[in-house]
């Protein structure tokens, strides 16, 4: 017959086995708390000569994870995206989780651009990385050669990567909507979260292939 102590041990093993397959950080911390509580109960029941610092360490783990769960729940409660932001996440930044996407949107500025407006001057510093949400732009790359860029393509990505001034003048061909990230703030965010950096780099690569095909 299986004793209560055996059931506790089995539950503990199952909880820690779950942590190896859970990718959602909220549920991972919740399962960790569950497993830690089972560990504490098991320790109190099964161990005769108790080492109280072990029990204290387990309680600290539970407390730390409960605090993190509270923080995640609080942030999720304030995580409200506009219709455009939801659409942008679905079409462009779908590899990012909601917390990463929220961090990216916190430093973003949505900008309406009029037809004929110049957003980048060749040879001048480019302060922001821009993404075309909708609209069309013409890029003067020199020698009377122009390329057109549209929804989902970047403006200023070469300057963002190299730190050099704009390599071509970019003019709106119609009324358009841009999302802009100040370069310094975006680079600081990427330094903190490499997943965001990898996602942006992959988008740069895809965008470059489009522009080379022009």
C-alpha positions, 0 to 999 in steps of 0.5 A: 500500500502507498503511504501518504509520504510516498504520495508526497514524494511522487507529487514532488517528482511530478512537479519538478518533471513539469518544470522541464517542459513548461516554457511559460514563465508564469506557470513555471514559477507556479509549479516551482512554488507547488513543488517547493511546498511539497518539499517542505511538507515532505521534509517535515514529515519524513526527516527526523533530524531536521536541518532548519536552514534547509527549511528556511532556504525552501521557504525563501524559494517559495517567497521569491517565486510568489513575489515574481508571480505577483509582479507578472500578474500585476504587469499582465493586468496593465498590458493593454495593446491598441488594435494597431499594436495587436496587428503589428504583433501578429504580423511582425513580432509574433516571435516575442512573448507579451512581456517582450513585446510590451517592452518594445512598445513602451519605447516606440512612437507612432508617427503620421507622415505626410505625402512628400515628407522627408524622413531621412536625409542622406549624410545626416544622422539617423536618430530612430529606427523606423518600421513602416506600418502602412504606406510607401516610401521612395529611397534615393540610393544614388545615381538616379536609382530609387527603390520603393519600400512598403508595409513591414519594411524598415527605414534606417536599419543600416544606420542602426547597425553601423552607426553611420549617417543615412546612406540615402534620402527617404521620402514618403510617396503617400500619407503613411504611418511609421513606428519609430524607436530611438536608437539609443533606447532600442540598443539598451533594450536589446542589450538586456534581452537578446531574444528581442535583438535576435528577432529584430536581426531576423527581420533586418535579414528578411527586409534586406532580401526584399530590398536587394530584389528591387 
